[in-house]
């Protein structure tokens, strides 16, 4: 395999892996913030929320 093609392939693969890691981290952060916001709302309002919603 040509070294230029191999370098480009490794570069593209590393960019894809970096994109995927950042995507998963952002997704996790959004879910965590949503859970925290929901929990704070329940504590302030005192509303009853089903167990499935809290998890």
C-alpha positions, -999 to +999 in steps of 0.1 A: +000+000+000+012+035-009+024+054+022+003+084+013-029+063+011-020+046+044-014+079+061-047+093+048-065+062+060-051+064+095-058+101+096-094+096+085-099+067+110-085+087+139-108+116+130-138+093+130-129+078+164-124+113+178-158+123+164-175+093+179-159+098+214-170+135+214-205+125+202-209+100+230-196+124+256-220+151+245-249+127+245-240+115+280-237+151+292-271+160+278-288+130+294-271+137+327-282+173+326-318+163+317-319+139+347-305+165+370-330+191+358-359+167+362-348+158+397-344+195+407-379+202+393-394+174+413-377+187+445-389+223+439-425+216+428-430+184+449-448+168+420-451+130+419-432+115+391-432+079+382-402+058+390-394+052+353-391+089+348-366+094+376-343+067+363 
